[in-house]
Amino acid sequence: MIQPSRKPVGWERRYRELIELAKTMPALPEHYRDKAHEVAGCEATVWLYLDCQDKQRITVRFDSVSRIVKGLLALIQAELDGRSAADIAQFDIDELFASYGLTQQLTPSRTNGLYNVSKVLKQRVAQCA
């Protein structure tokens, strides 16, 4: 998976990087694109799949119908996939987005949706851990 630059860049370039990042994410299998895996509270549909068989190495997979949201989810997935339940519980989405210069670029609606994704992710990891 490609990684966008953490160096300060303009929003148009960052937007293109996120779109390209979204294209590199493998598609979530269709049978996980259902209500049970859907994350409510997002404008764009988002699905979350977790494999918690190994509590020290949790598999995190996202998908979305929106390319820009999928690119943002790819950043979260790259940060958390293969990490422990304890690491995921400590995840700070603000810190991640600040490190990519996204804090001031995201709309309030998109930010709220991504906060909700982070919250649901942590809740589901806690349930399976």
N, C-alpha and C positions, 0 to 999 in steps of 0.2 A: 504494500500500500504506500502510495506517495505521501509525503508529509508537507503541508504548507510551511512556508517560511515563518519563523517566529520573529523575524525582523519587521520593523514597522513598514507597512506598505499601504497604498491607497485602497479604499474600499472596493473599487472596481476590480483591481488585481486580486484582492482577497476573495471576492465573490467568485471569480473565475477559478481560483485555486480550490475553493470548496466544491464547486461543480465538478471539477476534474477528480477531486478526492471521492466524491459520491460515485462517480463512474467506476472507480477501482474496487468498491465494496462488492463482495459477492452477494448475490440476491439471497434473501432469506427464503428458505423453502416454502412453497405455497401453503403447506399444511400448518405453518406457524403464523400465517397472515390471517388470523381469526380473532374473534372477540376475546378469547382467553389470553391472548398475547398482546392485545391492543393496549396502548397507554392512553387513557382518557385525559381530557384537559388540554389537548393540543389542537390548533387549528388544522394542521395537516395531519393526516393519519400516521401514527407511529406504532410500530410493533417492536416488542422486546422479547428475546428468547434468552434464557439462562440455562446453563448446565452446571449444576452445583454438586455433582458427584464427588469431586475433589474440592473440599472447602478451602484448600490453599491455592487452588488454581481454577477459578471460576471462568467459564466461557460466557462471554457477553456478546450478543449479536443484536443489531438494530436494523430496521428498514423503515422507509417512509415513501410516500407518494411524491413528496416535494424534494427536488434535487438539492436545493440549498439546505433544507433541514437534514437531508440524508448526509450531506457533507459535514454539517455540524455534529451529527450523531457519530460520524466516522471518527471525528476527533476524540469524542468520549470513548468510543469503542477501542480505539488505539491506545488510549491511556489506561483503560481498565481491564481489557481482555487478558485473561490469564493471571489476574491478581487475586489476592485472598479476600475473603469476606470482610476481614478487618480493614484492609486497604480501601475497599470499595466504600465501607461505612465512613471513612475519613475523607473521601473524595470531596473536593471543593470546586464546583463548576465555575464559580467566579474567578478563581485562580487560573483555571485552564483557559478560559476565554480571555482573561487579561494577558496571559502569556502569548496569545496570538493577536493581540490588539483588537479584539472583537467587542469589548465591553461597550464602547460608545457607538458601535456600528449596528448593533442588533435592535430591532424595534421592540417596544415594551411587550407586545403580544408574543413575539417569537421568544423573547427572554423568559416570559412567564411559562410558556410551553416547555422550554428546555429545563427550567427549574423543576417543573412537574415531572419531567422525564427522570431527572436525577433523583427526585424524592421517591418515585415509584420504583426505580432501580434499587435503591437502598432498601426499601420495604420488602421487595421480593427476594433480595439476597438474604435479608434477615430471616425471612420465613423459611427459606430452604437451607440456611446454614445450621 
